[in-house]
Amino acid sequence: MSEKDRLDKWLFRARFCRSRAVAQEAAEAGKVRLKGAKVKKPGHAVRPGDVLTLALGGTVRVVKVLTLATRRGAAEEARNLYEIVE
C-alpha cells in the first residue's frame, strides 16, 4: 500500500460517504477541508496524519487520518482509519 490515497476513495472506505460518487461530489462542492484549506478535487492526496474537516450529513466533524485502506470493509474496520479530533 502506498503512503497516500485519493480523498474520495478514503472518504468512501472510511464510511463517511455511501458511494465514491457522493465523496467526489462532496469534495467538488467544497464540503471537505484538508489542514484548513478547501479541497475542490476528489483526487487530492490524503496521507496518514492529515486533518480533515468534513461538513457532511448536516454535521461538521474534524478527523485525523490514521491509516489508509485498500478496500471498504466493515464499519469496525473503518473506525480504525481515523480518530475524531475534539
Solvent accessible surface area in square Angstrom, and as a share of the most:
residue,aa,sasa,rsa
1,M,157,0.70
2,S,74,0.48
3,E,144,0.64
4,K,104,0.44
5,D,23,0.12
6,R,86,0.31
7,L,1,0.01
8,D,0,0.00
9,K,56,0.24
10,W,0,0.00
11,L,0,0.00
12,F,54,0.22
13,R,41,0.15
14,A,3,0.02
15,R,104,0.38
16,F,27,0.11
17,C,8,0.05
18,R,216,0.79
19,S,41,0.27
20,R,89,0.32
21,A,57,0.44
22,V,69,0.40
23,A,0,0.00
24,Q,55,0.25
25,E,109,0.49
26,A,6,0.05
27,A,0,0.00
28,E,99,0.44
29,A,65,0.50
30,G,13,0.12
31,K,97,0.41
32,V,0,0.00
33,R,94,0.34
34,L,18,0.09
35,K,146,0.62
36,G,51,0.49
37,A,62,0.48
38,K,114,0.48
39,V,9,0.05
40,K,118,0.50
41,K,146,0.62
42,P,20,0.12
43,G,34,0.33
44,H,83,0.37
45,A,28,0.22
46,V,0,0.00
47,R,113,0.41
48,P,65,0.41
49,G,41,0.40
50,D,11,0.06
51,V,55,0.32
52,L,0,0.00
53,T,35,0.21
54,L,2,0.01
55,A,44,0.34
56,L,25,0.12
57,G,83,0.80
58,G,86,0.82
59,T,69,0.40
60,V,103,0.59
61,R,107,0.39
62,V,48,0.27
63,V,0,0.00
64,K,73,0.31
65,V,0,0.00
66,L,80,0.40
67,T,55,0.32
68,L,11,0.06
69,A,20,0.16
70,T,96,0.56
71,R,148,0.54
72,R,67,0.24
73,G,8,0.07
74,A,54,0.42
75,A,47,0.36
76,E,126,0.56
77,E,84,0.38
78,A,3,0.03
79,R,138,0.50
80,N,102,0.52
81,L,12,0.06
82,Y,36,0.14
83,E,83,0.37
84,I,88,0.45
85,V,61,0.35
86,E,196,0.88
